[in-house]
Amino acid sequence: MSDSVVTSSETAIAQGSQSFAAAAKLFRRETRDDAVMLYAWCRYCDDVIDGQTLGHDQEARYRDGQEQRLARLQTETARALSGEPHPEPVFEALRRVVARHQIPARHPQELLAGFEMDVIERRYETVSETLDYCYHVAGVVGVMMAMIMGVRDEETLDRACDLGLAFQLTNIARDVIDDARVGRVYVPAELLSRHGIDRVDTEDPAQRAALHAAALDLLDLAERYYASAMAGLSALPPRSAWAIAAARRIYRAIGLKLRAGGPAAWERRVSTTKPEKLRLLALALGDVAKSRTAGPGAPRTGLWQRPRPQRP
């Protein structure tokens, strides 16, 4: 594997997601290389759509030309998925990961379909619709990451998807104010209405308590998916299980901080510190040990179901 492709991918994860970067260090080297390469492609596509650099510094007129940028992503991704070597490192990274692990082409395409939902400014009326969005921008990433770790059975892939859903629900709750400022509202209308909100008004401090209550509803929902994801740890190789358990702990901690901080938590970006991450890495090792002795996980009764491949 070309060092430049891996190195550029490592830069993307280091600057684009400190939480995932911390967890990824626990993988075996080969798994880590493929995980960061997949992440680099996901991060790049997200940045192209949102007019950002590694998740930061959004351009004021980022909506201009979005459809054209999406079309280019679709074209270059299709080229990578065809198996043709790609001159751009980020698409070459995708090509290698998909080929090495035989990841179905539909999965990267599903991620792009999620970004298309942002381009067309989809509105979310129900929790199910929000979960559909979460699947396309995060749940399917969990599925692909699990495939990199050697998972092929559908039940474990469902648990990997659940972790991605939990991550995205946490992100939505944390970023509801910032998202609304750029015209995006992922909290479903039925939850907002439950708390007396017809429209998210980022400049109305009197609305913050109700908006925080709606965010807590999402965090409560995320807890069900975090719990489900635990049942998939036992199917992973030990170091991969540790990395995933650590990511689960770190992302979940963001939601716990938002919950504890109340509406005032939105006054600054909610995140975990380096010492907190180190503590959570240690706790995650205990999660792995527990998963090796625990019985079968609880069934996924009542949880959102990702699209399954059609059986012949």
Buried (B, 14 or more C-beta within 10 A) or exposed (E): EEEEBBEBBBEBBBBBBBBBBBBBEBBEEEBBBBBBBBBBBBBBBBBBBBBBEBBEEBEEEBBEEBEEBBEEBBEBBBBBBEEEEBEBBBBBBBBBBBEBBEBBEEBBBBBBBBBBBBBEEBEBEEBEBBBBBBBBBBBBBBBBBBBBBEBEEEBBBBBBBBBBBBBBBBBBBBBBBEBBEEEBBBBBBBBBEEBEBEEBEBEEEEBBEBBBBBBBBBBEBBBBBBBBBBBBBBBBBBBBBBBBBBBBBBBBBBBBBBBEBEBEBBEEEBBBEEEBBEBBBEEBBEBBBEBEEEEEBEEBEEBBEBEEEEEE
